[in-house]
């Protein structure tokens, strides 16, 4: 069983909404910061939002401010990414990652971070 599994991606029209889920197995998600990343075709993976264990949100991608919200449901061991007012440029594979703390600046690979396999989000008419 994979430790993190994303779901909820799909095809949506511009201006639409999606909610991505990230279900954790084998560990308590609330013990970790949870971050959402995305990778568009031909581009590097970039951080989007991170939610700390204390409930603070860090925004890495300025273009999602006011549109995307990160949250978690401890009872379900699940994190969410609510995406509203979607734009063409939001098209990407979205990944969740559990880490000890939300990172600052650029993300550098940490073998102790736990990653999901991603879910595709396509914004198109």
C-alpha positions in Angstrom: 0.0 0.0 0.0 1.4 3.3 -1.0 2.0 5.8 1.8 0.4 8.7 0.0 -2.2 8.5 -2.7 -3.6 11.5 -4.5 -7.0 11.6 -6.2 -9.6 14.1 -7.5 -7.8 15.3 -10.7 -9.5 15.5 -14.0 -10.6 17.7 -16.8 -12.2 21.0 -15.9 -13.1 24.1 -17.8 -11.5 27.5 -17.0 -13.2 29.0 -14.0 -14.1 25.7 -12.6 -13.2 24.0 -9.4 -11.6 20.7 -8.3 -10.7 19.3 -4.9 -7.7 17.1 -4.7 -7.3 14.5 -1.9 -4.2 13.1 -0.5 -4.8 10.0 1.7 -2.0 8.8 4.0 -1.5 5.1 5.0 0.8 3.7 7.5 1.6 6.9 9.3 -0.2 9.8 10.9 -0.4 12.7 8.5 -1.0 15.2 11.2 2.5 14.6 12.5 3.9 16.1 9.3 3.6 19.2 7.3 1.9 18.5 4.0 2.8 20.2 0.8 1.2 20.3 -2.6 3.5 20.5 -5.7 2.7 20.6 -9.4 4.6 19.9 -12.6 3.4 21.2 -15.9 4.7 19.7 -19.2 8.2 20.8 -19.9 8.6 22.6 -16.6 10.2 21.8 -13.3 8.1 20.7 -10.3 7.1 23.7 -8.2 5.7 24.1 -4.7 2.2 25.4 -4.5 1.1 25.4 -0.8 2.2 23.9 2.4 0.3 23.3 5.7 2.3 23.0 8.8 1.5 20.8 11.8 0.4 24.0 13.6 -2.0 24.9 10.9 -0.1 27.7 9.2 -0.2 27.9 5.4 2.9 28.8 3.3 2.2 29.9 -0.3 5.0 29.1 -2.7 3.2 29.9 -6.0 1.8 33.5 -5.9 -0.6 32.8 -8.8 -2.8 30.6 -6.6 -3.4 33.1 -3.8 -7.1 33.6 -3.2 -7.9 30.6 -5.5 -6.3 27.5 -3.8 -6.7 26.4 -0.2 -4.9 23.6 1.6 -6.5 21.8 4.5 -6.4 18.4 6.3 -8.9 16.1 8.0 -7.1 14.4 10.8 -9.9 11.9 11.4 -9.5 10.8 7.8 -5.7 11.0 7.7 -6.3 13.1 4.5 -5.1 16.4 3.1 -6.9 18.4 0.5 -6.2 21.0 -2.1 -9.3 23.0 -3.0 -8.8 24.7 -6.3 -11.2 27.4 -7.5 -11.2 29.7 -10.5 -9.0 27.3 -12.4 -6.9 28.7 -15.3 -5.3 27.1 -18.3 -1.9 27.6 -16.6 -3.0 25.4 -13.6 -2.7 22.4 -15.9 -0.2 20.0 -14.3 0.3 16.8 -12.4 -0.3 17.6 -8.8 1.7 15.8 -6.0 1.3 15.8 -2.3 4.3 15.3 0.0 4.6 14.8 3.7 7.6 16.4 5.3 8.9 17.4 8.7 8.3 21.1 8.1 7.2 23.4 5.4 10.4 24.4 3.5 11.6 27.9 2.9 12.9 29.2 -0.4 13.7 26.4 -2.9 12.8 22.8 -2.4 15.7 20.4 -2.2 15.1 16.7 -2.3 15.0 15.1 1.1 14.9 11.3 1.2 12.8 11.4 4.4 10.0 13.2 2.6 7.1 11.0 1.5 5.6 11.6 -1.9 2.5 10.5 -3.8 2.5 9.5 -7.4 0.4 12.5 -8.5 -2.9 13.2 -10.1 -3.4 15.0 -13.4 -5.3 18.2 -13.6 -6.2 19.5 -17.0 -7.9 22.9 -17.5 -9.3 23.1 -21.0 -12.3 24.1 -23.0 
